[in-house]
């Protein structure tokens, strides 16, 4: 497994030639869209341009591109809009902004895999469409990825910081969040990317993080790499969960537990779904889809040696700070 940066075409579509001389790493910012409002796309791009500008000023990044992959039922961005985004990106010093309509809902991991296949760069940033980068986001993530054994890293989400624990000295953590994940391409390709065939949504970031750690790569949290992630609190003080999260959280959680050698946890979640399915349409759907997958023999087999990386702690994936 290679620990050095992959040579690439500095963020252009695959097929270009790379220079032999040392240079700051090239980077592609990958964003998978699904019915995403245009204003959100534009606001995020402005933030990416500012972050890339700061990183270039400090000499820590080479060419930067933005790649959009659209999993919507129909193209969400027309040619004129795409041209405008590309103009904004180029005016801000980026290589450009590309748009790819998938004509299928590939999910977050599948969409990220497709974009990674289309573009070539030393590093890339997986960014949720509802995540807005701070001006120093890339500077801080690139500082972490400069460590040759770091395969994945993530930023600090605001205003609702994720409670997962990390080492205050090294930053090492159990897993990196796919809402804002910095990725070393050589590690990503060695791991085979996100397991999109197993996880249509949710837990794909935990899974690739644990596979990275199992393979010897470090997964690191960068607390100074700030990103605004649009999460809201309800009247009870709890984070408001979207319908997709209510469905995929238990469904993907069962898949993760089974894949990582904790079938007992999957059975506990399954029992809860069975007990609540009659009164909860979301639980009923998750239960039905699990049973269908089970009947088709499509449940994942346990990963050998999973216990060396998997961390199931008190209903969470890894220890929590609070």
Secondary structure, DSSP 8 states (H G I E B T S, - for coil): ---S-----TTSBTT----SS-----EEEEEEESS--HHHHHHHHHHHHHHHHHHHHTT----EEEEEEE-SSS-SS-HHHHHHHHHHHHHTT-SEEEEEE-SS--HHHHHHHHHHHHB--SEEEEE-TTEEE-TTHHHHHHHHHTSTTEEEEEEEEESS---B-B-TTT-BBS---TTEEEEEHHHHHHHTS--TTT-SSSSHHHHHHHHHHHTT-EEEEEEEEEEEE---B-TTSSB---HHHHHHHHHHHHHHHHHTT-HHHHHHHHHHHHHHTTT-HHHHHHHHHHHHHHHTT-S----TTGGGT--EETTEES-B--
